[in-house]
Amino acid sequence: MKNLIIRSRCDKIAYNITKSGERLKGMGKVMDKVQDTIGILKTYNQEHVIKLLEKLEGKEKEELIEQINKIDFHQIMELYDNTKKEIQLKENKIENIAYLDKAKLSKEQKEEFETLGEAAIRNKEYAVVTMAGGQGSRLRT
């Protein structure tokens, strides 16, 4: 009976040692992942996130690492760099377009345009134009 108890205890110790070794291996993988993440953050000058990462522990730290690793920092930097580039227009020619000054229209012309506008709305042949703030008051609309 004593042999059985001793053997049982030895098996438990061996099991616990094996489990500890697995945990250590797992911790090594986690540490590698943390270091890889820190490397990415350093590459893209995100030291403030590294400071936050160092303050976190356990599940919170793992979740933040997962979120960071889902970010495509290269694409973000590329998009940001593109905002600094000068826009090249294919046609640099800006021309005036014909227009009518509503204030200079006669009563008959205003009525004619109003009739045309109402007909366009009834036939669903219209568009809506939004102008920059203040334009309405300057254009007397």
ZIURFEN-V538633 format. One record per backbone hydrogen bond with DSSP energy under -1.0 kcal/mol. NH is the residue of the N-H (numbers start at 1). CO is the residue of the C=O. Records with the same first field share a line. If there is no record, write none. Layout:
NH: CO / CO
This chain:
5: 1
6: 2
7: 3
8: 4
9: 5
10: 6
11: 7
12: 8
13: 9
14: 10
15: 11
16: 12
17: 13
18: 14
19: 15
20: 16
21: 17
22: 18
23: 19
24: 20
25: 21
26: 22
27: 23
28: 24
29: 25
30: 26
31: 27
32: 28
33: 29
34: 30
35: 31
36: 32
37: 33
38: 34
39: 35
40: 36
41: 37
42: 38
43: 39
44: 40
45: 42
46: 41
49: 46
50: 46
51: 47
52: 48
53: 49
54: 50
55: 51
56: 52
62: 58
63: 59
64: 60
65: 61
66: 62
67: 63
68: 64
69: 65
71: 68
73: 71
76: 72
77: 73
78: 74
79: 75
80: 76
81: 77
82: 78
84: 81
104: 101
105: 102
110: 106
111: 107
112: 108
113: 109
114: 110
115: 111
116: 112
117: 113
118: 114
119: 115
120: 116
121: 117
122: 118
123: 119
124: 121
125: 120
135: 132
138: 134
139: 135
141: 136
